[in-house]
């Protein structure tokens, strides 16, 4: 029986656990395991019944790309320069003056955590979303495709497989409008900042209905795992990349924008049906997967392992979150939360809280809310989002005020808590070298070493002896990959390697840089 506390031996593949991630987009904990029975989710209920439910797991951003940048690196996106949404596809150059797109460049010692797993023998697959704010080096995944899963591995090889579902993404609220409605709009729990009308209830019901469709997909994945006889030697994790894709949830750093479901099912149902109240940030996911594989957390990672050989003694005292540019709109907001309070620092208080994001105006509820605002028909709670300016500081007791509508930052009774969280945020910004205060144009210029185009990874040098091949790249932080000619999959190079006779090719790539030229060589 596998135990998350049992010492793992890196050299023995048989004791390296298989790991499966099932990830959802734009999803708050809206399921029975977290006390919400609005919609039936039998497959997620099964995972919860047979696994461990983590109550306090949070992302470091309320939107996908910065959040995924943090998850894949085990570091805050603000430390990586990956905090602006988004860099790789469209920076809205007409408004921002930036290049149409750019790869963010984290510090040279940063590696994406699946590369460490590959280096010790894991098969890694991703299906299919990446959205890391940069192109991943070819050393990270054995396969990335809409068909990728564990079935591509060699017999007996341990795997780390990721299956990303977009079913609950913000866009699906309007894209799936013609799907069967599985939730009753009349009974959905409506927060006070939404007008209580048919449009609000229909869109919220669609979110629940999409969750039900997602649950079906989770069931299909579990059935496939069982069909392959792998359920009882695979650790299954289910999680979301940030909170709901609904108005005043997504893109926010209020607790609701960062709080996600996180369920872990262990082989043989270890600790089945239990709850874990550790405070976890999503930057902890990578270190934890490495720990489960017997790999110590790399020094450049800021996350903490919460399972496995290198589990830390305690979780986080504070959870930190950040919002920066979202599409065409600039802002800078930071948050820090403990077990009862959340402090928010607004660096541009002259700007409204609401960001005029064109994309979300596709949602009927967003259109309706803006229409009622123009007509003067929103109440005080519904207008909270639309104040012309923001306070420099916000403080909420999120347990007593779960919708975070009552700012107590100016209440003398909470001055000590305000000072504590303010100081914690300042310390965190300094210790993590938060890059949010750097103008994005200047940040890109620094990443590009002052040039007008992205840097290119240096070409490889190859040193051959009769017994082995040594590859070297002069670009600090470059990952090196090699493969036999005509092979489809790159291998991770970490040390001199003994290769059989044949023709080979190799290349190098630092994260955020253009890759090197491909080097070709032969072994006799």
N, C-alpha and C positions, 0 to 999 in steps of 0.2 A: 504493500500500500504506500502510495506517495504521501508524504507529509511536507507542508510548506516550511517546517522547521528542521527537517532532516538535512544533514550535511550532504551536499551534492559534490560529486567528483567530476571535474571537467574532463579528465582523460577517459572516462567511461561513458560512452554515448548512451548506454542502456539506462542510465539514471538521469539523463537530461530530459526533463519533461517536455512533452509537446505542449505548445501554447497556441491558443486560438483567440483572436480578438474579433468580436462582432461589434462594430461601431455604428452608431446612428448619428444623423445630423440634426442639429437644431432641436434638441429634446431635453426638456426638464423632466424631473422624476414624476411623471403622470401615470403611475401604475400602482397596482394593489400593494406591491412590496413596500411602497412609500406612502401608503394610506389613501390612495386615490383609486376608487373602484368604478369610476365613470364609464370605463370601457373594459371589456374582457380581454385579457392578454394571457391566455393559458400557457404559452410557451415561455414567456418571461416569468410567469408565476412558477413554472416548473424550475427554471434556473434558480429563482430565489428560494424555493422550497428545498432544493438540493444543494444550495450554495450559501455564500455569505453576502449579506446586503450591507454595503458601505453607505452610511448616512450622510457623511460630510466630505464629499469629493467635489472639487471645484476646478474649473479651468482658469487660466490666467488672462483670458480675454473672452468677450462675449460675441466673438465673430470668428469664422472658421480659420482663415489663413494664419493670423497671428497665433491662434490657439494651437493649430497643428504644427507651426514652427517650434513652439515651446515643447510640445509633446515629443516630437521626433528627435529633438536634441537633448531633452532633459534639462533645459535651461529656459529662463524667461526670455520671451521674444524681445523684450526691451534691452536685454543684454546682447542679443544677437544682431540687432539692427533689423529685425524682422517684424516690427510692431505696427507698421503702416499697412492698411488693408486696401488693395492688395498690390503687390509689386510685380508679380510675374506675368500678369495678363493685361491689365489696363490701369494705368496710374492717372487717367483723365488729364492728359498733358495740356489740354486747352486751359484748364483751370489751375493746374499745379505747376506747369512749366517743366515737368520732369520728362525723361525719356518715356516712350510709350509703355515700356516694361523694363524691369531689371531684376537680376538675381540679387537678393540680399546676401551679404558676405559676413558670416559669423567669424569670430576669432579663429586663428589658424589651428588651434588644438581641438576644435569641435569636430566630432564624428557623429553620424546618425546611428542611434543605438543598434539597429538590426545588423549593421556591419560587424559589430563585436560578436554577435551571435553567429554570423556566417563564419567568422574567423575561427570559431571553436567547433565547427561542424554542422551547424544548423542549416536547414533549408528554409529560406525566407520567401514569402510570397505576399503580394499586395493586390487586392481586388477592390477598387481600382484607383480611387482618389488618392492624390498625394497632397497638393496645395500647400507646400511647405514654405512658400516665398522664394524658392530656388529649385533648380533641377537637382535631383539626387544623383550622386555619382553611381556608376554601374556596379560598384562594390556593395551596394546596400541591399538590393533585392535579387533573388534568383529569377523571379518572374513578377512582372507587373502587367496585368491584363484583366479584362472583364470575365475571364475564365479561371484566373489563378486561384489555386487553393493548395492544400497539402498533397494532392495526388500527383504532383509533378516531381516529388522527391524520390531519391533512391530508396530502395527497400531498407527498412530499419533506421533510416536517417531521422533524427528529431526535427521538428518543424516549428517555425513561428509564422503563422498565417494570419493575415488581416483581411476581413471582409467588411467593406464599408457600404452601408445602405443609405441612399439619398431619399428614402420614402417619406421621412418626416421633415425634409428640408423646407424652409420658408416658401420656396417657389411652388411646392406641391399643394399648398393651400388653394392656389388658383389653378394649377395645372391638373389637379385631380378632381376638379369641380364636378365632372361628369361620372365619377366613380360612385359606386354604391355608398350611401351614407350609413355608416355602421353605428354612429353615436346619435343620441337624442339631443337636439339643440336645446330643448326645454329644460334639461337637467344639468347641462355643463356648468361648472363653477366659474362664474364670471367675476373677474377682479374689478374693484371699484373704479379704476381708471378707464374702463370701457363703457360706453353707453349700452344700456340694456335694451337691445333691439334685435330684430331678426338677423341683420347682417353680422353683428358681433357674435351672436350665438351660432350662426351657421359656420363662420370661419373657425371658431374655437372647436365646434363639433367636428369640423373637417380635420383639425389637428389630431383629435382623438381617433377619428376614423382612420387616418393615415398611420397612427400608432398601431391600430389593429392589423392593418395590412403589413406593417413591419413585423409584428408578432408572427404572422404566418411565415414570413421569410426566415425569421429566427428558427422556427420549427423545422423548416426545410434543411437548414444548415445542420441542426442537431441530428436530424434523421440521417443525413449523409454521413456524419461523423459516426453514428451508431452502426450504420450499414457497413462501414469500413472497420468496425471493431475497435474504434479508437476513443470512444467517450471516456472509458475508465482509465486511460493513461494520457489524458489531455486536460490541461487547465483551460477553462473557458472563461473569458472575460467579456462582459457586455457593458458598454459605456456610450455616452454622447459627447460630441465635440464642444458643446457649450449649451446654454439654456435655449428655451423655445425660440422659434423663428417668428414669433408674434410681435406686434408693435409694443414698444417699451419693455421688451425682453431682450431680443437680439440686439447686439451692438452696445449694450449697456454694461456697466460694471456694478450695478446693484446686484444683490445676492441672487436674484432670480435669473439674471443673465449669465451667471457663472456656475450655478448649482446644477449638477448632472447626476443621472443614475449611474451606479457602478455596482455590478454584481459579479462575483467570482465563484465558479463551480469547480471544485477540486475532485480529482479521481476518488472514486468510492465514497463520494458525498461527505468528505471530511468537513466537520463543523456545519453541517447542513442546517439551514433555517435560522442561522444566528445573525446578529447585527454587530457591526463594527463602527464605533463612533470616533475613530481616529480622524484628525483633520488632515486631509490629503489634497495636494495640488496636483494637477495633471502632469506637471513636470516630473512627478515621482514615478510615472508609469514606466519610463525607460529604465531607470535604475532598478526598479522592481523586477522587470523581466530579466535583466542581466543577473540580478541576485538569485532568481529562481534557477538560472542556468549555471550558478556557481561562479559568477563573474563579479568581482568587486566594482563598486561604483567608480568610474573614471573621475579623476580629480577635477576636470573642468565642468562636470555636471553639477547643477545646483539642486537637483531633486534628491529626495531621500528614498531609499528602498523601504517598503513597508511589509514585504514578504521575503522569504528565502534566506539563504545563507548569510547575507549581509544586511539583514533587516536592522534598521535603527531602533533605538530604545523607545522613542516617542515620535509622534507626528509633529506637525507644525504648530507653533503657538499662534501664528498669524497666517492668514491667506491673503495674498496680494493679487490685485488685478489691474489691468491697464486698458485704456482706450486712446487711440491716436487717430491719424487720418483714416476715415472710412470713405472709400471711393473718392469722390471729388471734394469732400468736406473735411477740413482740419479741426481737430480739437486735441486736448491733452488732459486726460483725467486719470487719476490713480486712486486705488482703494485698498484698504486693509481691514480685515475682519477677524474677530476672535469668536469665541463661543457664544457671544450675546450681542455684540455691537459691530457696526460697520462704519468706518470713517472714509469719507471721500474728499479728495483734494481736486478742485477745479483750477487748472492753470490759466484758463481763459474765461473768467467769470463774466466777461462782457458778451460772450456768445450764449445763445439759447441752449437749453439742454437738448431739445429736439434738433436732429440733424436732417436736413432736407435731402434724403437719399432717394433718387429716382426709382431705383429697383423695387423698393418695397411698396411704391405706389401702385404696383400691379395688384396688390391685395385689396379686395373689396372693403374690408374693415378699415384699412388705412385711408382709402378714398373717402369713406363715410365719415371718419373722425375729422379729417381735414375740412370736409364740407360743413359739418356741424360747428366746427371752430369758427369758420368764416361767418356763419349765421348767428354766432353768439349763443349757441344752444348747448354748450358743454358746461357741466357743473364744476365746482372747485377742484375736486379730485381729478377729474378728467382734464382740467387745464394745467395741472401740475407740470406736465411734460412740455408745455408750450410757453412757459414764462420767458420773457424777453432776455433775461439775464439769469446767471446762476450764482448762488452764494459761493464764496471762495472755499468754504468748508461745509461739509454735511456730516451729520452723525445720526445714526438710527439704532434703536434697539430692535434688531430684526426679529427677535423672538416675540416681543410684545406688539410690534408694529410690522407684521410680515410683508405688507405691501409698501413699506418704507415711504410713507407720505407725510410723516411728522418729524421734521428736522429739529433735533435737540442740541445742535452745536452751540447755540447761544444761551442754553439753559445753564446757569451757574452750578446746578446740582450735578452736572456731568462734566465739569471742567477737568477733573483728574483723568477721567477716561478719555476725554478729547486730547489732552496733552500726551497721554500714554500712546494712543494710536497715531497721533501726529508724529511723535518722535520715532515710533517704530517704522513709519513710512519713510521718513528722512534717512534713517539708518539703512533701510533696505535699498533705497535709491542709490546711496553712496556705495554700499557693499557690492551691489550687482552691476554697478556702472550703467545705470539707466540712460539710454541714448535718446530718450524722448525730447530732451531739451535742445537737441541739435536739429537745425533746419534740414528738411529732407534732402534738398539739393546739395547741401554741404556733406550730408551723410553719404550720399551716392558718390560724390567727388572723392571722399576719403576711401570708400570701398574700391573705387577705380583708380586709386593712387594718383589722383589729380588729373587723370586723363579723360578723354571724351568717349571712351569705350571701355567695356569690361576687361579686366586683366585675363591673360591666357596662362594656363598652367604650363610650366616648363616641360620640354620634351624629355623623355626618359633616357637614362644612360643604362646600358646593359653590360654586365661583366660575366663572362662565361668561363667555367673550368670544366674539365671532363666530368665532374661530379654534380655540379649545381649551377644555377643561374642566379645572379644578384641584380636586382633592379633598383635604380635610384632616381629620385626626382628632386631637383633643387628648389622647388616651390614648397615653402613651409606649409605643412598641413595637408598636402595632397594625398589622396587615397590612390593606391596603385592596383590595377586590375590586369590580369593576363588570361589567355585562353588559347587552346589549340586552334589552328586555322580552321575556319568554317564551323566552329562550335557556336552555339547560340547563346551560351551563358558565360559571363565573365567570372573568374575566380578572384578571391581576395588575396593579395600579396602582402605578407607581413614580415617574411624573412626569406633568406636564400632557399631556393626550392630545387629539388631533384626532379628533372623532367625526362620523360621517355623521348626517344628519337622522334623527330617530326618538325613541322613548321608551326610557329607560334606568333602571336601578336600580343602587344601590351600597350597600355595607355595610363595616363594619370589625370586626376581631376581634383582640384580643391573645391570645396563647396562654395558656390557663388562665382567661380571662375569658369571661363571657357575651357574645355578639355584640351589636353595636349594632342599632338599628332599621334597617330597609331604607329608604334614601332613594330617591325617584323623581324624575327630572327629564327634560326634553325638550330636544332639539337641533333647531333650525329650519333 
